[in-house]
Amino acid sequence: GPMHSPEEFSKPYADQALALANFYGMIAHIDHHVGKLRTWLSEKGLAENTLFIFTTDNGSAAGTRIHNSGMRGAKGSEYEGGHRVPMFFYWPAGGLTGGRDIDTLTAHVDIAPTLIELCGLPKPAGVKFDGISLKPLLDGKADTWPKDRMLVTDSQRVLQPVKWKNSAVMSGTMRLVDGKELYDIQSDPGQKTDIAAQHPDEVKRLTAFYESWWAELEPTFAEPVRITLGNPAENPAVLTCHDWFSEGMTPWNHQAIRVMKDAADAHAPWKVRVETAGDYQIELRRWPLESDAAIDAALPPGADVPGVKAYRTFPGVPFPAVKAKLEIGSQTVETTVSPGAVAATFQVALPAGPSDLMGTFYDANGTAQGAYYAIVKKL
């Protein structure tokens, strides 16, 4: 997604289904604006010494029915089409002007070490990077790159990781998928022929690497990644329902928030870490801060956009809250909610350390509704 684009960009693909036409129109629209950005950099005299990077976060979400470069799988898949993405570097002052393909196996974990080296930044003390700087490859010195490098990619999307779930162990052109299928993408880019039975030693080698990788990470599974509260770099911290710690599907788009879809099932705490002890102000909100809308307000549909139906075009359902409850650590605090209030505001003293934060609204009948937003400020 999101399958939206101005008509001038989707019109050339009008012979396709509406969603696909807008998908391609969206790509064309992005291309147009990448061009505008590069033109702007040139006009401002910044193009020569700006490191320009273009990449994507995953495989195609919709275009695979038309073109997928011969790869198997799409967004979310453990096959090559799910996680193989382009990455372009352009930096004339640094000797990176394009026109050269690098087919060495690399990954997202390499980006931070690369930027540190290219930009001459100090390497943070005590940080163990999983990645390697790509500078040797960018400089055409592939002979210095580790020949036997192995990487793992997987898609978990569960609270407790599951071994081998949607995984690929990668080494050179070999791919061990889900711990049982083996493909050589050089001779079989579409991953059509499983060669695990013909290459048991390769399966054993890749499996051993995965087992070692899993053993290193497994002790961290019990501790979630927590949102930091009370850090001067982000004070106040804005928490959204997308980060509720839940086995269920959290409200990840504004349609779900507007219509309160599956609100009771998804309502869950935020996993937080209080960086510094002290007094904190916590606001619980039904609507995002920038809307300045009351908890009991009905929001009109947002303006439509070309393409498939946009999330913001659904009418916003009010919640007639009369009470709000804040739970954080060992503390539970309640307050009344007046008609027209945009937030329920609490002031609490918090100790430093990990905690769970949960906000709930209640109507006159006692029906509970999770607070979709929390604004946490150290005073």
N, C-alpha and C positions, 0 to 999 in steps of 0.2 A: 504494500500500500504506500500511500493512502488512496491511490487511484483518482487523483484530482489533478487537473491541468487546465489552463486557459484553452478555449476552443481552437485558437489558431495553431496550437501545438498538437492537439489530439485529432484535428480534422484530417491530416494526411493518413491516419490509420482508421478512418471511419468504416472501412470494410470489415474491421474486426468487431468482436463483441464489445459492448460499451466499456466494461471494466478494463479489457485489454487495450482498447484504443486510448483510454486515459492513462493506463500504465505506461505505454510507449510515449504518450504525450508528456507525461511527467518526466520521463528520462530526457526527452528533447528540451523540455523547459529547464531542467537542471543544466544540461549542456549549454543552453543559451546564457544562463547566469554565470556559469564558470567562465565563459567567454567574456562576459561583461566585467567580471572581476579581474581577469588577466589584462584586459584593455585598460582598466582603471589603474592597475599597478604600473603599467607602462607609462600612462599619461602622467602619473605622479613621480616618475623616476625611481620607482621602488622595485621594478621587476628584476633588475640585475642582481640584487643582493637579498631577495626574499626567497626563502625555501618554500616552494609551492608543492604541496602533496595532495594527490587525489586518490582516495581509496573508498572501499565500501565495507560494511560490517558483516555481511553474509552473502550466500548465494542468492540467486534470483527468487523473488516471491511469486511471480506470475508469468514471466516471459518464457519459461522453459518449454511451453507447448510450441513456440515458434522457433526459438533458437537458444541452445544451451552449450554451444561450443563442443558438442559431442559428449558432454559430461552427464553422469547419472545423478539424479537427486536435485533438490531445490532447498530453499531456506529451511533450516532445522534438521536437514538430513546428515547422516554420518558419511554419506558418499560424497565424492569430490565436488559435485555441483552444489552441495550444501554449505561448504566452507572455503572453497578456493575462490579468492577474490583478486582483483587487480590492485596494483599500487604503483602510482607514478610519482617520480621525483623530478623537480625542475628547479635548478639553482645555478644560473650562469656563473656567478662569482665563485661558486664552489666547484665548478667544473662539471656540473650535472645539467646537460642540455638535451638529453633524450636521444632517441634513435638507437637504443640498445635494449635488448631483452635479457633478463636474468632469470634463468629457469631453476635456480637453486632453491631447495626447500627452506622457506622462512615462515615466520609467524608474527602475530600481533605482539607477542612478548618481546620482539626485537626492536620495536619502535622507540621505547624510552632509552635504551642504551645507544641507539643510533643518534637520536636527537642530542643526547648529552655529548657524544663525541663530535658530531658535526658542528655544534654550536659552541664547543669549548666550555661546557658547563662543568662545575665541580660535581663529581660523583658523590651522592649522599653516603655518608658513613654508616656502616652497619647494615646496608641493604644488599641482600642477595638477589641478583637479577636472574630470572629464568631465561631471559633472552640474551642475544649476542648482537653487538653493533654490526649493522649492515655495511659500514663504510668500506671494508675490503672488497665487497661485491660491487658496490657503487663505483669504486676506484678501478675495477677490472682486475682485481687480485684474488680471483676465486681459488687459486692454489693454496691460499692460507686458511681457507674455510674448512672446518671439521668435516672430514669425509664420511664419518659414520654417525652423523647427528640423527637423533630420533626425537619426535614430538608426538604429543597426544592432543587430540581435540575431541570433545564430547559435548552433548547437550543433555543436561540433567533436568532442570526445571522441577525439582522435587526438594523437599526439606532435607531429607537424608539421601546423599548420593548413592546410586546403585552401581555396583561394579559392572563394567563393560557397557553400560547403557549408552546407546547411540554414540558409539566411540569409533575412532580411527587412530591407530598407531601408524605413524608415517616415518619412513626412512628412505631417502632418495626417491625412487619411483615406486617403491613398495607401499602398499596400504593393507594393514590388518584391520578388518571391519568387524566390530562387535565381538572381537576375540576369536572369530572362527572362520571368516572369509578372507582370502588373500588375493590381491590384485596387483598387477604390474601396470601402472597407468601409462608407461611409455609404449608398450605394445597393445594395451587394452584400455584406452582413455575412457571408454564408456563403462568400464567395470562390469563387463558382461560375463566373463569367464573366471570362476573361482579356481585358483590354482593351489589352494592350501594343501591338498593331498599330494601334489607333486613336489612341494617344497616344505617338508616338515621342519627342516632346520631353520628356515627363515621365520616360520610361524613361532618356533621355540624362542628365537632371538627377540622378536618383537614382543612376544608375551612376557618374557623375562623383564624387558624394559618397563612394560606397563605395570607389572607386579611391583617393581621397585618404586615407580612413580606413585602408585596407589598407596603403598606402605608409608611413603613420606608424607602424603597429604591426609591420610585417614585420621591421625590424631587431631586434626583441625576441624573435622566434620561436626563435632559437638558444639563448637563455638561459632555462632553466626557472625557475619560481617555487620557491625553495628554502626549506627549513625551517631556522629559526634555532636554533643551539645556543649555549649559554653566555650567554644574556641573563638578567639577574636576574629579569625579569618572568615567566620560565618556566624555572626551573631546579630539578629536572630537566625536560628535554623528553621527552615520550612519543611515540614513533613507532609507527605501526601499518601493517600490510601494505596497507591501502587506499591509502597514499601511495607504494607502490612505483612506480618510474618505468618503465613497461612498455607495450609495444604490446599485450600480452595483457590479458585480463580479470583484474584483481587481485582478491584475496579481499575482497569488500566487505561480506559479511554473515557472521554467525557460523556458519551452516551450512557455508559453504566452509572456514572456519577449523577447525571441529570435525572435518570429514571429510577435511581436507587435499585439497580438490578442486583438480585442475589445478596442484598445488603446484610441480612441476618447470617447467612452462611459464611460470608467472606470476612465479617468483622473480626479483627485480630489485632494483637499489639504491635507496636513498633519496637524493634530491638535497638536500644540506644546505649550510649556510653557517655556519662557525665564527665567531662574532662577536668573541670575544677568545681570543687564544692562551693556552695553559696546559695543565694536567693535567686529564684527563677520565676519569670512570668510565663505562663502557658495559656495560649488562646486555643480553644477548640472551635472549629468552623465547619459549617455545612458546605459553604461555597469558597472558592479560592479568594485569597486576600485581595487581589486586584479587581475583583468584581464588586467588592464592598456591598454584597447582597446580604440581606437578613437571612437567618436560619429558616424562618417561616415564609420566606419569599418564593414565589413561583417565577422562574426565569423564562422569558419569552424565547422562542427558537432563535438561534443565531442565524446570521445571513448565510444563504446557501452558496455553494461554490460549484463550478463546473465539474462534472464527473459523477461518481456514485454518491449516494446520500452521505453527507458529512455528519460526524458525531454531534457537532454543535447544533444541528438543526432539530434535535429532539427537544420538546418543551421540558423545562426544568421543574421537577416536582418539589413542592415545599415540604418541610417537616415541621409540624406545629409543636416544637419542643417547649416543655415547661420546666425541665430539669436537665442538668448536665452532670456527669460524673467523670472525674479524672482519677486514674489509677497509675501510680508510678512507684516502683519498688514496693515498699511496705505501706505506702500511704494511699488512702482513698479519701477523696474530697468531693463534696457535692455542692452545687449552687443552683439557685433558681434561674430560669431563663425568661426574660421579659419579652412580650411581643415586639417584634421589630429589631431585636438584638442581632448584631452581625456575628457575635462571638460570645462564648462563655469564657470568662477570664479568671485564672487562678494564680495565686502567688504561693510558692512552696519553697522550703529549704531542702536542697538536695545534696547528698554526699557524693563524692567522686566515685566513679566505678560503673560497671555494667548494670543495666536495669531494663525493665519492660515498661512501656508507656502505652496506655490505652485510654481513649476518650469515647464517651457514649452519651447520646442524647435520649431523652425519654419524653413521650407525649403524655397527655392526661390519662390515657388508658394503660400506661406502663409499657407501651411498645418501645423497644429499644432500636436505636439507629446509630451506627458508628459515625464518629466525627471524621469526615473525609480528609480534613486538614488540621494540622496543629502548628502553631507558631511558638517557638520556644526561645526565650531571650534571657540571657544571664544579666541580672541587674547590677 
